Amino acid sequence: MNIKAILTLPLAFLMMLISLLLPAKPQADDSIAEISVHWISASVRTIREYKIDLARKNFWTYEYYGSRSPIGNPIKERDEKALFEGFAFAGRLSDDKTAAFLAAAEENGFTAWEGFYPPTVFIDGNAVWRITIVFADGTTRVSSGETRDGYPANWAEMRDAFNALTGKDILL
């Protein structure tokens, strides 16, 4: 058993409880409260999910890597009804990076991304992605697509903004 995993599991659980118990700062109704990014690639049996809680300034990751072998570990999606099942606490988001991210989101029309963005060329084994934005008033906006070229405008700019915010390339 991985000793690091054993030692960090209680800390991640404690951070999750604290983040759920602490009230979020009041936000304008049209501001982004939370962003979820979900990737799945059947060809390499990989699932990646990220939760960015802008209201509480927390970042969570879930990454599952199955076997590439057809007889190896099959893809198994996590139980989405279990709020944080399988997630690891990845860190706090700084005020400066959060402000820069929100400015980039505004500049690049991120909150207007909506619907499905199909690729212009289908290649077997494309990964699919889904981004869910939850606003402070509880409304949501979902966009999704397939890798290769099924992306909204300004994807590259938002990829850089997410990377600067989280320190992780979550928009592959």
C-alpha positions as CSV (number, residue, x, y, z in Angstrom):
1,M,0.0,0.0,0.0
2,N,1.2,3.5,-0.8
3,I,2.2,5.2,2.4
4,K,1.7,8.7,1.0
5,A,-1.9,7.8,0.1
6,I,-2.5,6.5,3.6
7,L,-1.2,9.7,5.2
8,T,-2.8,12.2,2.8
9,L,-6.3,10.6,2.8
10,P,-7.3,11.9,6.3
11,L,-5.9,15.4,5.4
12,A,-7.9,15.5,2.1
13,F,-11.1,14.4,4.0
14,L,-10.5,17.0,6.6
15,M,-10.0,19.7,4.0
16,M,-13.2,18.6,2.2
17,L,-15.2,18.8,5.4
18,I,-13.8,22.3,6.3
19,S,-14.6,23.6,2.8
20,L,-18.2,22.3,3.0
21,L,-18.7,23.8,6.5
22,L,-17.2,27.2,5.8
23,P,-19.6,29.6,4.2
24,A,-18.7,30.9,0.7
25,K,-18.2,34.6,0.3
26,P,-21.3,36.3,-1.1
27,Q,-21.0,36.7,-4.9
28,A,-22.9,38.5,-7.6
29,D,-25.6,36.3,-9.1
30,D,-23.9,36.1,-12.5
31,S,-20.5,35.3,-11.1
32,I,-18.9,31.8,-11.5
33,A,-19.2,29.8,-8.3
34,E,-17.9,26.4,-9.5
35,I,-16.4,24.8,-12.6
36,S,-16.3,21.0,-13.2
37,V,-14.2,19.7,-16.1
38,H,-14.7,16.0,-17.1
39,W,-12.6,14.0,-19.6
40,I,-13.0,10.4,-20.7
41,S,-10.9,8.5,-23.2
42,A,-12.1,5.0,-23.9
43,S,-9.2,4.1,-26.1
44,V,-6.7,4.7,-23.3
45,R,-9.1,4.0,-20.5
46,T,-8.6,7.3,-18.7
47,I,-11.0,9.5,-16.7
48,R,-10.0,12.9,-15.4
49,E,-12.3,15.1,-13.5
50,Y,-11.5,18.5,-11.9
51,K,-13.6,20.7,-9.5
52,I,-12.7,24.3,-9.1
53,D,-14.6,25.9,-6.3
54,L,-14.1,29.6,-6.9
55,A,-16.5,30.6,-4.1
56,R,-14.3,28.8,-1.5
57,K,-11.1,28.9,-3.6
58,N,-10.5,25.1,-3.5
59,F,-9.2,22.8,-6.3
60,W,-10.0,19.1,-6.4
61,T,-8.8,16.3,-8.8
62,Y,-10.0,12.8,-9.7
63,E,-7.8,10.8,-12.1
64,Y,-8.4,7.2,-13.1
65,Y,-6.0,5.4,-15.4
66,G,-7.1,1.9,-16.5
67,S,-5.1,-0.6,-18.5
68,R,-4.7,-0.2,-22.2
69,S,-5.2,-3.9,-22.5
70,P,-8.8,-4.9,-23.4
71,I,-8.6,-7.5,-20.6
72,G,-7.1,-5.1,-18.1
73,N,-8.9,-2.6,-15.8
74,P,-12.1,-1.5,-17.5
75,I,-13.2,2.1,-17.5
76,K,-15.2,2.7,-14.4
77,E,-16.7,6.1,-13.8
78,R,-16.9,7.4,-10.3
79,D,-20.3,7.6,-8.6
80,E,-21.3,11.2,-9.4
81,K,-24.0,11.1,-6.6
82,A,-21.2,10.8,-4.1
83,L,-20.1,14.5,-3.9
84,F,-16.3,14.0,-3.4
85,E,-15.9,10.2,-3.9
86,G,-12.5,9.5,-5.3
87,F,-11.4,13.2,-5.4
88,A,-8.1,14.4,-3.9
89,F,-7.7,17.9,-2.6
90,A,-5.2,19.6,-4.9
91,G,-4.9,22.9,-3.1
92,R,-6.2,26.4,-2.4
93,L,-6.5,29.0,-5.2
94,S,-4.9,32.3,-4.5
95,D,-7.0,35.6,-4.7
96,D,-4.6,37.0,-7.4
97,K,-4.8,33.9,-9.6
98,T,-8.6,33.7,-9.2
99,A,-9.0,37.3,-10.2
100,A,-6.7,36.8,-13.3
101,F,-8.7,33.7,-14.2
102,L,-12.0,35.5,-14.0
103,A,-10.7,38.4,-16.1
104,A,-9.5,35.9,-18.8
105,A,-12.9,34.1,-18.6
106,E,-14.7,37.4,-19.2
107,E,-12.3,38.5,-22.0
108,N,-12.6,35.1,-23.8
109,G,-16.3,34.6,-23.5
110,F,-15.9,31.4,-21.4
111,T,-19.3,31.7,-19.7
112,A,-20.9,31.7,-23.2
113,W,-19.6,28.3,-24.1
114,E,-22.6,26.1,-24.5
115,G,-23.8,23.0,-26.3
116,F,-21.8,20.3,-28.2
117,Y,-18.8,21.1,-30.3
118,P,-18.3,18.2,-32.7
119,P,-15.0,17.5,-34.4
120,T,-14.8,18.3,-38.2
121,V,-12.8,15.0,-38.6
122,F,-13.7,11.9,-36.8
123,I,-10.9,9.7,-35.6
124,D,-11.7,6.5,-33.7
125,G,-10.7,6.8,-30.1
126,N,-11.3,10.5,-29.6
127,A,-11.6,11.6,-26.0
128,V,-14.7,13.5,-25.0
129,W,-14.9,16.5,-22.6
130,R,-17.6,18.2,-20.6
131,I,-17.4,21.5,-18.7
132,T,-20.1,22.5,-16.3
133,I,-20.2,26.1,-15.0
134,V,-22.3,26.7,-11.9
135,F,-23.1,30.3,-11.2
136,A,-23.7,31.9,-7.8
137,D,-27.5,31.9,-8.4
138,G,-27.4,28.1,-9.0
139,T,-27.9,28.2,-12.7
140,T,-25.6,26.0,-14.8
141,R,-24.2,26.0,-18.3
142,V,-22.8,22.8,-19.9
143,S,-20.6,22.5,-22.9
144,S,-19.0,19.4,-24.4
145,G,-17.1,18.1,-27.3
146,E,-14.6,15.7,-28.8
147,T,-10.9,16.1,-29.0
148,R,-9.0,16.8,-32.2
149,D,-10.8,20.0,-33.1
150,G,-14.2,19.9,-31.4
151,Y,-13.6,23.0,-29.2
152,P,-15.2,26.4,-28.8
153,A,-13.5,29.6,-29.7
154,N,-10.7,30.8,-27.4
155,W,-10.0,27.2,-26.1
156,A,-6.3,27.8,-26.2
157,E,-6.6,31.0,-24.2
158,M,-8.8,29.4,-21.6
159,R,-6.4,26.4,-21.4
160,D,-3.6,28.9,-20.4
161,A,-6.0,30.6,-17.9
162,F,-6.9,27.2,-16.2
163,N,-3.2,26.2,-16.1
164,A,-2.3,29.6,-14.5
165,L,-5.1,29.2,-12.0
166,T,-4.6,25.5,-11.0
167,G,-1.0,24.8,-12.0
168,K,-2.4,21.8,-14.0
169,D,-3.2,21.4,-17.7
170,I,-6.8,20.5,-17.3
171,L,-8.0,21.5,-20.7
172,L,-5.6,19.0,-22.4
